[in-house]
Amino acid sequence: MSTERRERGVALARAARAGNTLALHDLLDHLTPYVARICEPIALADGPDATQEALVAVFTSLRTLKDPQALYGWVRAIAVREAVRVARRAARARPATELADVPQPGDPQLAADIADVLARLSPDHRAVLVLRDVEGLDEDAAAALLAIPPGTAKSRLSRARSSFRKAWSA
């Protein structure tokens, strides 16, 4: 994210915290693509719902943000939490797809669809995989966002990568 875009978000957060409702509206519009980029790979088909719920949480909790300079880290934590929560709720409501059900090599359904392979991972595995391999966070930062010990994050990442490779090459 560009420095200019980041500074705009921080300025909007300051104004919104001071009670400027127009700035709050602009801040939510400004944050929507960022939040969606985090939520969609974790919550998959329910990504728009997770994005909406994360934005609602940002809206209702903005006054708790102590330092507007920390806006993006704070929003990322909310987005990850909401995406995992929505994905878990959706996983309980739908029958699970087994990794063994991945199409065989040469099957046109396979067609290099990363989203399909991600859908076969658990929400917890998707979350750590997205934070590490898409967002570029280190294991300690990912663990902190997911509220799990670093060792747990490391083992989940290892299992997620292994499952992803296995499903991808199956």
C-alpha positions as CSV (number, residue, x, y, z in Angstrom):
1,M,0.0,0.0,0.0
2,S,1.3,3.4,-0.9
3,T,2.4,5.8,1.8
4,E,-0.1,8.4,0.5
5,R,-3.0,5.9,0.7
6,R,-1.9,4.9,4.2
7,E,-1.7,8.5,5.3
8,R,-5.1,9.2,3.9
9,G,-6.6,6.3,5.9
10,V,-4.9,7.6,9.1
11,A,-6.2,11.1,8.5
12,L,-9.7,9.8,7.9
13,A,-9.5,7.7,11.1
14,R,-8.5,10.7,13.1
15,A,-11.4,12.8,11.7
16,A,-13.9,9.9,12.2
17,R,-12.8,9.4,15.8
18,A,-13.3,13.2,16.3
19,G,-17.0,12.7,15.3
20,N,-16.9,13.6,11.6
21,T,-19.5,11.3,10.1
22,L,-18.5,12.1,6.5
23,A,-14.9,11.1,7.3
24,L,-16.3,7.9,8.9
25,H,-18.2,7.1,5.7
26,D,-15.1,7.9,3.6
27,L,-12.9,5.8,5.9
28,L,-15.1,2.7,5.5
29,D,-15.1,3.2,1.7
30,H,-11.3,3.6,1.9
31,L,-10.9,0.4,3.9
32,T,-13.3,-1.9,2.0
33,P,-10.8,-3.1,-0.6
34,Y,-8.2,-3.8,2.0
35,V,-10.6,-5.7,4.2
36,A,-12.0,-7.7,1.3
37,R,-8.4,-8.6,0.2
38,I,-8.0,-10.2,3.6
39,C,-11.4,-11.7,4.1
40,E,-12.1,-13.3,0.7
41,P,-9.3,-15.9,0.7
42,I,-10.2,-17.0,4.2
43,A,-14.0,-17.0,4.0
44,L,-14.2,-17.8,0.3
45,A,-17.8,-17.7,-0.9
46,D,-18.7,-16.0,2.3
47,G,-16.0,-13.3,1.8
48,P,-18.4,-10.5,1.2
49,D,-20.3,-11.4,4.4
50,A,-17.0,-11.5,6.3
51,T,-16.0,-8.2,4.8
52,Q,-19.3,-6.6,5.8
53,E,-19.0,-7.9,9.3
54,A,-15.5,-6.7,9.6
55,L,-16.4,-3.2,8.5
56,V,-19.3,-3.2,10.9
57,A,-16.8,-4.1,13.7
58,V,-14.5,-1.3,12.6
59,F,-17.4,1.1,12.6
60,T,-18.6,0.1,16.1
61,S,-15.1,-0.1,17.6
62,L,-13.4,2.9,16.1
63,R,-13.3,4.7,19.3
64,T,-11.2,1.9,20.9
65,L,-8.4,2.5,18.4
66,K,-5.9,4.3,20.6
67,D,-3.4,5.3,17.9
68,P,-4.7,6.1,14.4
69,Q,-1.2,5.3,13.1
70,A,-1.9,1.6,14.0
71,L,-5.1,1.7,11.8
72,Y,-4.1,-0.9,9.3
73,G,-2.8,-3.5,11.8
74,W,-5.9,-3.0,13.9
75,V,-8.2,-3.4,10.9
76,R,-6.3,-6.5,9.7
77,A,-6.8,-8.1,13.1
78,I,-10.5,-7.4,13.0
79,A,-10.7,-8.7,9.4
80,V,-8.9,-11.9,10.1
81,R,-11.0,-12.5,13.2
82,E,-14.3,-11.9,11.4
83,A,-13.2,-13.9,8.3
84,V,-12.3,-16.9,10.4
85,R,-15.5,-16.6,12.4
86,V,-17.7,-16.4,9.3
87,A,-15.8,-19.3,7.6
88,R,-16.2,-21.5,10.7
89,R,-19.9,-20.7,10.8
90,A,-20.2,-21.6,7.1
91,A,-18.2,-24.8,7.5
92,R,-20.7,-25.9,10.2
93,A,-23.6,-25.2,7.9
94,R,-22.2,-27.0,4.9
95,P,-21.0,-30.5,4.4
96,A,-17.2,-30.7,4.4
97,T,-15.4,-31.3,1.2
98,E,-12.7,-33.9,1.7
99,L,-9.2,-33.4,0.3
100,A,-9.5,-36.9,-1.2
101,D,-12.3,-35.6,-3.4
102,V,-9.9,-33.4,-5.4
103,P,-10.2,-34.2,-9.1
104,Q,-7.6,-36.4,-10.6
105,P,-4.8,-34.9,-12.8
106,G,-6.0,-34.2,-16.3
107,D,-9.6,-33.7,-15.1
108,P,-10.7,-30.3,-16.6
109,Q,-12.4,-29.4,-13.4
110,L,-9.0,-29.0,-11.8
111,A,-8.0,-26.1,-14.1
112,A,-5.5,-24.5,-11.7
113,D,-8.2,-23.1,-9.5
114,I,-6.6,-21.9,-6.3
115,A,-9.9,-21.0,-4.7
116,D,-11.1,-24.5,-5.1
117,V,-8.0,-25.9,-3.3
118,L,-8.3,-23.3,-0.6
119,A,-11.9,-24.2,-0.1
120,R,-10.8,-27.7,0.9
121,L,-8.7,-26.4,3.8
122,S,-10.1,-25.6,7.2
123,P,-10.8,-21.9,8.0
124,D,-7.9,-22.0,10.5
125,H,-5.5,-23.3,7.9
126,R,-6.7,-20.8,5.3
127,A,-6.2,-18.0,7.7
128,V,-2.6,-18.8,8.6
129,L,-1.8,-19.5,4.9
130,V,-3.2,-16.2,3.8
131,L,-1.5,-14.2,6.6
132,R,1.9,-15.8,5.9
133,D,1.9,-16.3,2.1
134,V,-0.5,-13.5,0.9
135,E,-0.1,-10.8,3.5
136,G,3.6,-11.6,4.1
137,L,3.4,-11.6,7.9
138,D,6.0,-13.5,10.0
139,E,4.8,-16.4,12.1
140,D,4.8,-14.4,15.3
141,A,2.6,-11.7,13.8
142,A,0.3,-14.2,12.3
143,A,0.0,-16.0,15.6
144,A,-0.7,-12.8,17.4
145,L,-3.5,-11.9,14.9
146,L,-5.0,-15.4,15.3
147,A,-4.6,-15.3,19.1
148,I,-2.7,-18.6,19.1
149,P,0.8,-19.5,20.3
150,P,3.6,-19.1,17.6
151,G,4.2,-22.9,17.7
152,T,0.6,-23.6,16.8
153,A,0.8,-21.1,14.0
154,K,3.9,-22.8,12.6
155,S,2.4,-26.2,12.8
156,R,-0.9,-25.0,11.2
157,L,1.1,-23.4,8.4
158,S,3.1,-26.5,7.8
159,R,-0.1,-28.6,7.6
160,A,-1.9,-26.0,5.5
161,R,1.0,-25.9,3.0
162,S,1.2,-29.7,2.9
163,S,-2.5,-30.1,2.4
164,F,-2.5,-27.4,-0.3
165,R,0.4,-29.0,-2.2
166,K,-1.2,-32.4,-1.9
167,A,-4.6,-31.2,-3.1
168,W,-3.0,-29.1,-5.9
169,S,-0.9,-32.0,-7.3
170,A,-3.6,-34.7,-6.8
